């Protein structure tokens, strides 16, 4: 593929792509994947990236919504 520094952390792209393609192969349905991490292009796989493990309070949730 190339140098590792050019493709660092590409796993999320391949992971969401595999999920998306598997889901779409089951019929003509839209896919939505909630992913903990992202890479350029994951939006093409129907992925929404979230900030992962957060402190479980309402205040933290309120701050996460505009951040996402």
N, C-alpha and C positions, 0 to 999 in steps of 0.2 A: 504494500500500500504506500509506503513512504516512511519518512522519519516519524518517530514517535511523538516528537514535539508538535508536529502538524496535526496529529490525530488524537491528541491527549483527551481522554474522557469521552470517546466516541460511543461507548457502550450504550448510553441512553437512546441514541439514534437507532441503533440496531435492535435494541430491546423493544422500544415502542413500535418500530416497523414490523417486527415479528408478530406482536400482539395485534396490530392493526390489520395486517394481511391475513392472519388466522381468523379474526372476527369477520372480516369482509368475505372470506371464502365460504362462510356459512349461509350467505344470502345477501340480499341487497339492503343492508342496514347501515346506518351511520354508526361510527365508532367514537367513543370518548374515553380517553385514558387519562387518569390522574397520576402523574409521575412525580417522584421525589427530586429528580434531577433532569437536566436538559442539555441539549447540544443543538447547534444550528440545524434547523430543518425539522425538529420534532413536531412542529405545528402541522406539518403535512401528514403526520400520522394520527391526527386527531388527539394530540396530547395537550394537556394543561399542566403546567409546572407549578408546584406549590413549594413552600419554604421548608417542608419536612417537619421534623420534630419541634414543636413549639410548647411553651409553657401553657398549661390548661386553665386559662382564665378567660373571662368574657372580654376583658380589656385587650388581651393579646389577640383574640379572634377579631375584635373590631379593628385593630391595626393591621392585621393580615389581609383583610379584604381589599383595601385600596392598593396595598403592596403587590398583590397578585395581579 
